[in-house]
Amino acid sequence: MISAALWLLKIIGILLLVLFALLLLAVLLVLFSAVCYQAEGSYLGNTLKANGKISWLFHILTIRFSFEERVYGDVRIFGIPVWSTDKKGAEKPNETQPEMENGPEVTALLEAYQVPLYISGHLHVQRIRE
């Protein structure tokens, strides 16, 4: 009976020791991992430009920023963006979609002759033979 209790206490002690060792390893990893940074900038006339990147814990956490006409920045964890501002210099997509001038008439004609019609990003009709 006592040997079973001692065996149970031994297993619990080993598990607690392993848990404590993993916790200590995690704390030491966080405390002694270096913060890497990179920055560059220029000032020409009245134009200020700056770019930078900060990473920590083997690039698990990465912060990038830039400043040209406005500030841009993003934060990534494991390479997945968790926060970002609008990208600098990103052009907004064209809001207007290209259209055929006689699109409804062509669609009605193709439907009348039961031609399989697939709408895609291209302005053409492909004939499909069955």
CORNOR-V974955 format. One record per backbone hydrogen bond with DSSP energy under -0.5 kcal/mol. NH is the residue of the N-H (numbers start at 1). CO is the residue of the C=O. If there is no record, write none. Layout:
nh=NH co=CO
nh=NH co=CO
This chain:
nh=5 co=1
nh=6 co=2
nh=7 co=3
nh=8 co=4
nh=9 co=5
nh=10 co=6
nh=11 co=7
nh=12 co=8
nh=13 co=9
nh=14 co=10
nh=15 co=11
nh=16 co=12
nh=17 co=13
nh=18 co=14
nh=19 co=15
nh=20 co=16
nh=21 co=17
nh=22 co=18
nh=23 co=19
nh=24 co=20
nh=25 co=21
nh=26 co=22
nh=27 co=23
nh=28 co=24
nh=29 co=25
nh=30 co=26
nh=31 co=27
nh=32 co=28
nh=33 co=29
nh=36 co=34
nh=36 co=55
nh=38 co=53
nh=40 co=51
nh=42 co=49
nh=44 co=47
nh=45 co=43
nh=46 co=44
nh=47 co=44
nh=48 co=46
nh=49 co=42
nh=50 co=67
nh=51 co=40
nh=52 co=65
nh=53 co=38
nh=54 co=63
nh=55 co=36
nh=56 co=61
nh=57 co=34
nh=60 co=56
nh=60 co=57
nh=61 co=56
nh=62 co=60
nh=62 co=76
nh=63 co=54
nh=64 co=74
nh=65 co=52
nh=66 co=72
nh=67 co=50
nh=68 co=70
nh=72 co=66
nh=74 co=64
nh=75 co=83
nh=76 co=62
nh=77 co=80
nh=78 co=60
nh=80 co=77
nh=81 co=79
nh=82 co=75
nh=83 co=75
nh=85 co=73
nh=90 co=87
nh=103 co=100
nh=106 co=102
nh=107 co=103
nh=108 co=104
nh=109 co=105
nh=110 co=106
nh=111 co=107
nh=112 co=108
nh=113 co=109
nh=114 co=111
nh=115 co=110
nh=120 co=122
nh=124 co=122
nh=129 co=127
